[in-house]
Amino acid sequence: MAAAPIYFDHQASTPCDPAVVAAMAPYWSDDFANPSSRNHRPGLAAAAAVETARRRLAGALGVPAEAVLFTSGATEANNLAIKGLCEARMGQGRHLVTVATEHRAVLDPCRYLERLGFALTVLPVPASGLLDPAALGAALRPDTVLVSVMAANNEIGVLQPLAAIGALCQARGIAFHCDGAQWLGHLPLRPLDWGIDLLSFSGHKFYGPKGIGALVLAPGVEIAPQIHGGGQERGLRSGSVATPLVVGLAEALARALADAPQRQQRLLALGERLRLGLEALGGIAVNGALEPRLAHNLNVSVAGVDGGRLHRALRQQLAVSGGSACSSATGEPSHVLRALGLSRAAAAASVRFGLGRGTTDLQIEQTLASMGEIVKRLRQP
């Protein structure tokens, strides 16, 4: 049997921590009651578990417990934040601002609102991938109601200047939405300290379960619900709350934050070794700024090879991607890399390495050997 490929796609998803699986276990079959069923003891016990998880998450983020709204993940949270905020503030203005390198879960809702009559400004970025706060400030208008900028880019790992963006928005009374899916669980994040009014995240990006995430609302921020029905989550997100997933989300974040400093230091060293080894092969360049960047992200372009052939060859030995998991499904070159100025060919011949808890020194050595052999072969006439 062929050996499993080395997993380097932790930006797309992380394995669920065994301790998180254990924490969720009772709520699948034993304590299975619906937390909205408050007329009997099992339902009240499930509701208590949900509220305990909510308080744990709120404590980790430095927000009131009622600020945390459970969703199916960051995509739903982004849609609820962007559409819900703009709908709630239609009387104040119809202009929103975002960035060309955002995830599709932000760009597509923004473009949906544009089709409904909102004005949309999509800011470009330089080759670094970093937004210039001055460019954002120049784009703001009296009718701007929302700015949406992700914390850490899911493809190139660069960290945006959140505090500066938050200050600009607060000074003008503009809501600041931040997709924090790639940042949370890896670096400290206290949204209220940086003027973030709406924060989205997903559990499976920090060793939690898939299918669960949250939208965090700053006090006083109002949004219009996008799912109507049972009135759960303060009437802002109807649908039965998945007790086991909520419990797993809180447990995963607590564990991720506990080992984050040590994990990031270790992955930074491994990532640097990987970068230097790849650059030594020649014709390999890092996409996006080296700093500030997530310690566990490395995105490179490989010159002199066909992107399709490169990824077909890598697939046998490495689980890597050429962009986000969502963009990979379309077969199109990464819109993020294109926004940095890369040609279609260079974007297609790019590789994203997402390191994680299980990444080892040996895997880095094996990866460099594989990359060296494959790149040399593909560059031959």
N, C-alpha and C positions, 0 to 999 in steps of 0.2 A: 504494500500500500504506500502511495506517495505521501511524503511528509506534508503536513498542513502548511500553507504559506504563513510567513511571519506577519503578524497583524500590525499594520501601521496606519490604521484608519480611525484613530480615537477621536478625531474631530467629528466624524459621522456618528459614532456610537461607542460607548464603553461597555464592558461586561458588567453585569449586575453583581455587586459585592455580595459574597455568600452571607455575610451578616445581615445585609438588607433583605435577602431572600428569606432568612430565618425570621426576621422581624415581621414580614408580611404573612408568613405561613398561617397563623391562626385565623386570619381574616378571610381566607379563601373558603374554608369549609366549616369551621367551628363557630367563630364569631362573624357570621356571614350577613347579619341583618342589615337592612337598609337604614342608613343613618338619618333619613328623613322620617322614619317611622318612630315617632316619639311617644306612642301610646303603650309601649311595652318595654320590658327591661332589656331584651336583646337589642332593640333599636336604639335605646338610650346609651347602651354600652358602645355601640358602633359610633354614635354621634360624639361620645366622649373621646373616642380614639381619634376621630377626625379633628376635633378642636384641640386636642393635645398636640397633634402634628402641626396644626396651624400655628399654635403658640411657639413651638420649637423653631419653625421656619422664620416666623416674625422676629424672634429673639436673635437669630443668626444674622438677620438683615437690619436690625435696629429700627423696626417699624411696628406700629400697633398690630395686634392680631387680626383685627377686622380689615386691615389693608391687603391681606393675602386672599386672592380669589383662585380657586383651583380650576384648571383647564386640562385639556387632553395633551398639552405640550406648548412649546413656544410658538408654533405656527398659529394655533388658535388664539393664544394670548396676544400675538402681534395683531391679528385681525380684530380682536375685541378692542385692543387699545387704539388702533388707528381709526377704524370705522366708528367705534363707539365714542371716541373723543370728538372727532369731527362732526358727527351727528349731534352730539350734545351742545357743541359750540357753533352751530351753523349761523346763529344770529350775530355772532361776534366777528366772523370772517370765514373765508373759504380758500385760504392759501396754506399749503403745507410744504415742508422742505425735507428732503432726504438726500442720500449719497449714492453715487453710481455703483459702489461696491457692496451695498447692502444685500442681505439674503433675499431670495425671491419672496419669502413670506412677509417681507416689508415692501419691496418694490411693487409686487402685484396688487396688494390692497390699495397702495397709493395710486396706482394707475387706474384701478377700478373707480376710485373716488374722482379721479380726473375725468373719466368718461361721464360721471354724473354731474359735472360742472364745476368741480373744484380746480383751482389753479395749482399746479405742481412744479416745484423747482427741484431738479435732481443735480446735485453739485458734483462736479468732476473732482478727481484727486490726482496728484502727481504720481510718479513712479514709486514713491515710498508707500502709497496707499493711505497716508495720513491726511485727515481733513485739517485745513487751515482755519482756525476759528475766525480769523479776519474775513475769509471768504464767506463763511456762514453769516457773520454779522452783516455783511453787505447784501446778502440775499433776503434778509428779514424785512417784512413789510408791515404796515399798520394792520392789515387783514390776515396776517399769519397767525394760525391757531395751534399748529403742531410742528415740531421738529423731531425727526426720527433718525437716530444715529446709533449703530450697534457698538457695544463695548469692545469686543475683540472679534476681528474678522474671522469667519469660519474657514476661509481658504488660505489666507496668507498670515493670519495670526497677529496682525498689528493691533496695538491698543490705542484707541482713540482718546483724545483729551477731554474726558467726560466732565471734569470740574469746570473747565473753561466753557464748554458748551452749555452746561447747566447755568452758569453765571449769566451768559448772554440771554438765555431764555427767561430766567427769573427776572432780569432787569426790565423785560418788556411784557411780562405776563403771558408768555407763550408756554404751552405745555411741552415738556421734553420726554419723549418716549425712547427707551433704550432696550434693544434686544441683547440681553445679558447671557444668552445660552452658552456661549463659549467661555465666558469669564467666570461665571459663578461656580464655586466649588474648586477653583484653581487659584484664584486671587481674592483678597478681601474685597467686599463690595457692600457699602452702606449707602443705598440710593439717596436717602434724604440729605446726606452730607454733601452730595454732589449735585443737588438740584434736580434729580431724576424724579419725574412725576409718575411715570408708568414704566415698570420693569418686567420684561418677559423672560421666562427660562423653562428648560426641560430637564427632567430627572435623568434621562439616559445619557446626558453629556458628562455627568459626574458620578458614574458607577451606581446609578439608580435604575428603576424600571422604566421601560418605554410606556407611552400612553398616558403620562402624567406630567404636568408642569403647573405654572402659576402665572398670574398677572398680579403685580404688586402696585397698588395705587397710593399715592401720597394723600395725606388727609386733605379733604376739601375738593379733590379732583373728581368730577362727575363724568360718567360715560353712559351711553345708551346701550342696553343689552342687545346682543346680536342673535342669541338663541332664546326663544320664548317657550314657556311650558310650565314646569312645576315651581318656579320661583326660588330655586336653590341659589346658594352663594349671593345672598342679599338681593335676589331678583335679577342679578347681573349675568348669571350663567346658569340657565336651567338645565336640569338633568341630574340623575342620581350620582352622588359623589362616590367614587370607587375607593372604599375604605382601605383595602390592602395597598393600593398604589399610593395613596396619600401618606399612609404610615411609612411606606418604603421611601418616598420622596424625602420626608423629614429625616429619616435615619441615614439616608445616603448623603445628604448635605452635611449633617453633623460629622460623619466619618470623613468626608472629603475635606472639610475645613480643618479637621484635626491633623491630618497627615499632609496637607497642602504645602507647608513650608519645606519640609524634608523632601517631598516628592518633586517639587519644582526645582530644588537645588540639584537633585540627582538627574532629572531629565534635562536640565540646562547643560550639564556636563556631557551627557550622552548626545544631545542634539548638536553640541559644538563639535564633538568628535565626528558625527555624521557629516556635518557641513564641511569641515576641513577635508575629510576623506573624499567627498564628492567633488569638491573644487579641485582636488589634486588630479582628478581624471581629465581635467581640461574641458573647456567649453560648457561648463555648468555654472549657472548664476542663480543667486537667490532672488526670488520675487518678493517685493515689498521690503520695507525697512527692517534691518536687523534688530533695531531697538526703537521704541519699546515693542516687544513681541511676547507672545505666549512662549514659555519655556519648552513646551511640548510640540510646537509646530515648526515645520520647515517645508517651504514650498520652493522648488527649483525648476528652472527651464534647462533642457538638455539640447544643445545646439548640434546640428548635423545629423539628426535622426528624424524619422517619420513618427509622429505621435501615436498613430494607430498601431504600428508595428512595435513601438516601445512598450505600450501598455499590454499588448497581447503577450509579449515576451515576459514582462514583469509578473503577469498574473499567475504564472506557474510557481513562483517563489515568494512573492510579496503581495500582501493585501494592502494596496495603496490606491489612491484615486488621483484624478486630474483636476478635481474641483469639489464642489459640494456633492453630497449624495443625491440631492434633488436634481442638480444640473447634469450629473452623470447619466441619469435616466433619459435625457433628451438627446444625448449624443453630440451636443453642441459644445464647442470650446467654452471655457469658463468666461462668463461675463465680467467677473472680477478681474481676471488677468487681462482681458481686453481693455477694461477701464484703466489699467495701469499703463497702457500703450503697447502691449505685446501684440504682435501679428497673430492671425489665426493659427498659423503653423507653429509659432513659438508657444502659444497658449495650449495647443493640442499636445505639444511635446513637453509639458510640465508635469511634475509629480509632487503631490502633497504627502508628506510624511507626518503622521500624527502619532506621537509617542504616548505611552501610558504606563500605568502601574506595573504591568507585566513585562515591559521592555527591558532587555538585559544587554550587558556588554557584548556577549557572544552574538546576539542578534544584530547588533550594529556591525560587527566584524563580518558576519555572513552577508548582510545587506550590501556592504561596500564591495565585497568580492563579487556578488551577483551583479550589481550595477556595473562594475568594471568590465566584466565579461560580456554583458549584454550590450553596453554602449559601444565597446570595441567592435563587436560583431556587426552591429547595425550601421556603424560608420564605414565599414569596408565597402569599396566600390561594388 
